Amino acid sequence: MKTAVVTGVSTGIGRQIAETLVTQGYMVFGSVRSQRDATRVTKEIGKNFKALVFDVTREDEVLASVKTVKKYLGNRKLDALVNNAGIAVIGSVQGLTSEEFKHQFDVNLMGVFHCVQAYADLLGADQEREGQSGKIINISSVSGKTGMPFMSAYNMSKFGLEGFSEALRREFQFYGIDVAVIAPGPVKTPIWEKFDPEGLTKRHSNSPMREPLQRMLAYSDAMSDKGCSPARIADCVVDILSNRKAGARYTIDTTAGQQRILSILPTRMGDRMIGSQLGLRRK
């Protein structure tokens, strides 16, 4: 039976990836942050799923989780590590606190780093293990290539993840461990429900950027309604794991709109377009 570790499986994309891999015959080890979530998700997914309780920002907890997977594998290699756990911190550069910025990085970047370091040996860095080396799939975003107002912290974390993934792929070819990135556009997922838009607007109530922020939130709501389902991303994970010559990066954007336009426009023209849409152009 093939094996996979998937982070952040309590809801959304990670949950769908875990369920889909189980249906494809994988033994899935999925991370959650609480025992309560572990009990719930294990009951709902059922057979061939084992919950790992750890916070990706806590290196000691990530390292401890390896023992459970290692015991199951024996001397075999782990087939896949899917780094999905992530958060989105939204707000103006002036309105965000240092703690919020740091937490964004701790989850979206350091969390991936912790998991890669912890599971590298099981994936094939320990070449005494039996079987073909595994694959690492990092869930990024179209925001890893395009910066948007009020998403600076999220953009920086995803731009960083893209660079880390490229460097890692070129480095880990030494072990035969492949690395691929999936970059979704808007997704129908609870990640955007975890921040408080009303509270965010209130915090910016005295800011001259209050109205542009409200326009951005309205635009994000409209795009999420048109977003792809987590199932599309899970299917992409299966395709990558099934293909010995998988690509390095997969973009899934069902809105097929602004991101694509921005990718072909001259940079300054894109600046003006976004500025006009959100009311950020200086009068």
N, C-alpha and C positions, 0 to 999 in steps of 0.2 A: 504493500500500500504506500502510495506517495504521501509526503508530509509537507505541511506548510505552517509557518508562524505568521499570523496577521495581527497587526496592532490596531487598537481602537475599534473593537467589534460590538460595542454595546448598542450602537444605532447606526443608521445611515449607510455610507459606502462600505465601511468595514464589515458591518453586519451582513450586507448583501454578498460581499466577497467570500466571507466565511461560509455562508449557506451554499453558495454556488460551488465552491470547491468541494464541500462535503458531497454534494450531488454528483460531482465528477470523480468520486472515489478517493478523495484525499482524507487523511487524518489531519484535522486542523487544530492548531493550538492558537487560541485567540486571546488577546490581552484586553482586560477591563480594569477599572481602577478601584472597584469595591467588590466585596464578597457578595453583596446583594445583587449586583449586576451579574456576577459570575453564576450565581444560582439561577437567575432568571434566564440568561442567555443559554446556559447549558440545557435547561429544561425545554426551551423553545426550539433549539437546533437539534438536540438529541444525540443520536449515535454518531460516533467518529468525530466528536468535538470535545476538546478539553480547554477549560478556561484557565488563563494565567492571570493572576491578580498582581498587576504592577503599574506604576506611573512611569511613563517613558522619560520623564525628567529626573527620575531617581535612579542613578546608575547602579546602586547597590541592589535595588529591587529587580532591575532588568537582569543583572548578572545572576541573581538567585533563581530567576525563572528558567535559566538555561538547564539547570539540574533536572527539571521535570522532563524537558524535551530530550535531553541526552539519555536519560534512563529509558525512554521509549525507543529511541533510535538504536541503542546498543552501539555497534561499530559502523552503522550506516551513516550516510550523509543526509542532511536536511535538503529537501528539494526546493523550497522557496521561503523567502522572507519578504513579506509585503508590508512596507512601512506606510501605513495609512493614517495613523493617529495625527490629528491636527486641529488647530483652532484658528479663528479669524478675529483679529483685533482691529476694530474700525474706529477712526477718529482723525481729526486734523493733527498735523505734526505739533502744533502749539498746544493742542488739547490733551494729547496723550501723556501719561506719566512714564517715568523711566521704568517703573515696575511693570507696567503694561507692555512696554516695548520688550523688556527682557523676557517676560513670560511668553510672548509670542515666539521669540527665538528659542527659548528653552524647550518648548513643545515641538515646534515645526522643524528645527534644525538639530539641536543637541539631542532630542529624542531619537532622531534617525541615527545620529552618530553613535549613541549608546547601544542601540540595537544591532547595528552593523558590527561594531567591535565585539559585542557579546556573542553573536551568532556566527561570526566569520569562520571559526574552526569547524563548526558543525556543517556549514555550507560547503566546505572543501579546502579551507586554508590548512587544516590538519589533513595532510595528504595520506596519512595512514588509514583514514576512514575508507570504507568500501562504497563503490558506486560512483555515478556521475556527479560532478559538482553542481550545486544548486544555483538558483537565480535570485537576484534581488530586484524587487519592483518597488519604486518609490512613487507615491501618489503626489504629484505636484499640482499645477494649475496653469491655465492660460495666463494667470497673473504672475507666473514665473518668467514671462518674456515681455509683458506689457505693464507699465506702471500706471496707476490710476489715482486721482485725488482721493484723500481720506483713507487710502489703503496702504499707506507707506510701510507700516510694520509688516503687514501680510505680504506685500510685494517683496520686501527685502528678504523675508524668510524663504519665499518660494524661488526668488532669483538665486539665493544661496543654495537651495536644494538642487536646483538645476546644475549649478557649477560643481557642487559636491558629487552629484551623480555622474557627471561626465568624467571627472578626475578618478572617481572610484572605478568606473567601468574600465578605464584604461589601465589602472593599477591592478585590479583583480583579475585581469585576463591571465596574469601569472599563475593563478590557481584554477583557471577554467571557470570562474564564477562570473556569469554575465549580469549586467545591470541595465534595466530599462526604466523609463519614466512614462507615466500616464499623466497627461495634462488636460483635465476636463475644463470645459467652460462652466457656465452656470449649471448647478445640479440641484435637483429636488431632494434636499437633504437637511437634517436638523442642524447642521453646523451654523446656518444663518439664523436659526431660531434661538441660539444660545447667547446672543447678545441682545441688549435691551435698546431698541431704536428710540423709544420715548425718553429713556434715561440719557441716551447719547445726545439727543436733541436738547434736552434740558441743560446738560453740561455745557453746551455751546450756545445757550440762550443769549448771552451777552457778546457773542463773537460775531464779527462782521461776516463770517463764513457760515452762519446758521442756515441761510436759505440755500446756498449751494450744497450743503450737507444734506438737507432735506430732499433736494432734487436727486442727489446720488442714491439716497435710500429708496426713493420711489422708483428710480431706474432699476436698482438691484432687485426690488420686489417683482417688477414686471418681467425681468429677465429670468428670475428663478421659476416663474410660472411656465416659461418656455424651455426650461432646462432639461437636460437628459436625466434619465432615471439611473439610480445606482446600479441597476441590472446591466446597463450598457458598459459600465466601467468593469463590473465583475466579469462580463463576457470577454472583455479585452484582456484581463488578467489571465483567464483560461487560455486565450489564443497565444499569449506570450509564452506561457509555460509549456504549451503544446508544440511550439514552433522552435526547432533547433536553430533556425536562422532568423530569429525575431529582430524587429527593428530596435533602434535605441530610444526613440521617443514617439509616443502616440498622442495626438490631440483629438479630443472628443468634444466638439462644440456644436450643439444642435441649433443654437441661435443664429450661427453663420452670419453675424452682423458686424458690430463695431470692431471686434478684435481683428477680424480679417481685413477690414478697411484700414485700420491703423497699421497693420503689418506691411501695407504697400504704399501708404502715404509717406511723403517726406516728414521727418520728425517734427519740425516746427509747424507744419500744416496740421498734424495730428494734435499738437498742443492747442492750436487755435480752435479746432473743431470741438475738443472736449471742454475747453474754457467757455466757448459760446453756449454749449448745451447746458452746462451747470451754472452759468452766470459767474464765472471766475475771471473773465476778461476785464482788465482794468479799463475803466471808462475815462 
